[in-house]
Amino acid sequence: MGKKGREIVGLDIEDLVNSLNQALANEWQSFYQYWLAAHVVTGEGALGLSEQLRKIALQEMDHADELAKRILQLGGMPLTNPREWAAAASCAYVEPPENPADLKQIIKDGADAEVCAIEFYNKLANKVFNKDSVTYQIVVRLLAQEVEQEDAFDDMLPR
């Protein structure tokens, strides 16, 4: 990012990069949680759930891509080691249940992860509002997609 692009950010850029790296860690953990669950899920209804998990996992990877690009624009460095994700993330990584046929638990874990992401992005949006318009636009777009993903998981839960 050019000099002017950083000058117009009305926040401490190092703190903002740290927040964006926290979001990046959340996204990579979510990607892996959904990707792995999509591969191990079994039982009745597993094929449909696997397809939905793969779709959401790819969306999380796209989120990570957007965040990494913004971090670089700000002159920061995206987290370079996957071992840093757990320490940096604000949302927990949840392993698939011991019983890979427990579709309800896999769906609940996904919904819970989306709730955490929604809370995180809402706080970040409030933090950057009227201080960094570029990051704000990215965060609001990601927030809206996380809300859609939470809805998708909720729709999958048996009633």
C-alpha positions in Angstrom: 0.0 0.0 0.0 1.2 3.4 -0.8 2.1 6.0 1.8 -1.3 7.9 1.5 -3.2 4.6 1.9 -1.6 4.1 5.3 -1.8 7.8 6.3 -5.6 7.9 6.0 -6.0 5.0 8.5 -7.0 6.7 11.7 -5.9 3.8 13.9 -2.6 2.4 15.1 -1.6 0.3 12.1 0.3 -2.3 14.2 -2.8 -2.9 16.4 -5.0 -3.1 13.3 -2.7 -5.6 11.7 -2.8 -7.7 14.9 -6.6 -7.6 14.8 -6.6 -8.7 11.1 -4.1 -11.5 11.9 -6.5 -12.6 14.6 -9.3 -12.7 12.1 -7.0 -14.5 9.7 -6.2 -17.2 12.3 -10.0 -17.6 12.9 -10.6 -18.1 9.2 -7.9 -20.6 8.7 -9.0 -22.6 11.8 -12.6 -22.5 10.5 -11.5 -23.6 7.0 -9.7 -26.6 8.5 -12.5 -27.4 10.9 -15.1 -27.5 8.0 -12.7 -29.1 5.5 -11.8 -31.9 7.9 -15.4 -32.5 9.0 -16.5 -32.7 5.3 -14.0 -35.5 4.8 -14.7 -37.6 7.9 -18.5 -37.2 8.2 -20.5 -40.4 7.7 -24.0 -41.8 8.0 -27.4 -40.8 6.7 -27.3 -37.3 5.3 -23.5 -37.2 5.3 -23.2 -36.5 1.6 -25.3 -33.3 1.7 -23.6 -32.1 4.8 -20.2 -32.8 3.4 -21.0 -30.7 0.3 -22.2 -27.8 2.4 -19.1 -28.0 4.7 -16.8 -27.9 1.6 -18.7 -24.9 0.2 -18.4 -23.0 3.5 -14.7 -24.1 3.9 -13.9 -22.5 0.6 -15.7 -19.3 1.6 -13.5 -19.2 4.8 -10.4 -19.6 2.6 -11.6 -16.7 0.5 -12.0 -14.6 3.7 -8.4 -15.5 4.7 -7.3 -14.4 1.2 -9.0 -11.0 1.6 -7.6 -10.5 5.1 -4.0 -11.4 4.0 -4.2 -8.9 1.2 -5.3 -6.1 3.5 -2.6 -7.0 6.0 0.0 -6.7 3.3 -1.5 -3.4 2.0 -1.1 -2.0 5.6 2.6 -3.0 5.5 2.1 -6.0 7.9 2.8 -9.6 7.5 0.1 -12.3 7.6 0.7 -15.1 10.1 3.4 -17.3 8.5 3.1 -20.4 10.6 0.0 -22.5 11.2 1.2 -23.2 14.7 0.5 -19.5 15.4 -3.2 -19.8 14.6 -4.4 -21.3 17.9 -2.6 -18.6 19.9 -3.7 -15.8 17.7 -7.3 -16.9 17.1 -10.2 -15.6 19.2 -12.5 -18.4 18.1 -11.8 -22.0 19.2 -10.9 -24.8 16.8 -13.2 -27.7 17.3 -12.2 -31.2 16.2 -14.8 -33.4 14.6 -16.8 -35.5 17.1 -15.5 -39.0 18.0 -18.5 -40.3 16.2 -18.3 -39.0 12.6 -22.0 -39.9 12.1 -23.0 -37.3 14.7 -24.1 -34.9 12.1 -26.0 -32.8 14.6 -22.8 -32.1 16.6 -20.9 -31.2 13.5 -23.6 -28.8 12.5 -23.8 -27.3 16.0 -20.0 -26.9 16.1 -20.2 -25.0 12.8 -23.0 -22.8 14.0 -21.0 -22.0 17.2 -17.9 -21.1 15.1 -20.0 -18.7 13.0 -21.5 -17.0 16.1 -17.9 -16.4 17.3 -16.9 -15.0 13.9 -20.0 -12.8 13.8 -19.1 -11.4 17.3 -15.5 -10.8 16.3 -16.3 -9.1 13.0 -19.0 -6.9 14.6 -16.4 -5.7 17.2 -13.8 -5.1 14.5 -16.3 -3.2 12.3 -17.1 -0.9 15.2 -13.4 -0.5 15.9 -12.6 0.6 12.3 -15.8 2.5 11.5 -14.9 6.1 10.4 -11.2 5.3 11.0 -10.4 3.0 8.1 -12.9 2.8 5.3 -11.1 0.1 3.3 -10.9 -2.3 6.2 -14.4 -1.4 7.3 -15.8 -2.4 3.9 -13.9 -5.7 4.0 -15.0 -6.5 7.5 -18.7 -5.7 6.9 -18.7 -7.9 3.8 -17.1 -10.7 5.8 -19.6 -10.2 8.6 -22.5 -10.5 6.3 -21.1 -13.7 4.9 -20.6 -15.1 8.3 -24.3 -14.3 9.1 -25.3 -16.2 6.0 -23.1 -19.1 7.0 -24.7 -19.2 10.5 -28.1 -19.2 8.9 -27.0 -22.2 6.7 -25.9 -24.2 9.7 -29.1 -23.3 11.6 -31.2 -24.4 8.6 -29.4 -27.8 8.7 -30.2 -28.5 12.3 -33.1 -30.9 12.8 -36.2 -29.2 14.2 
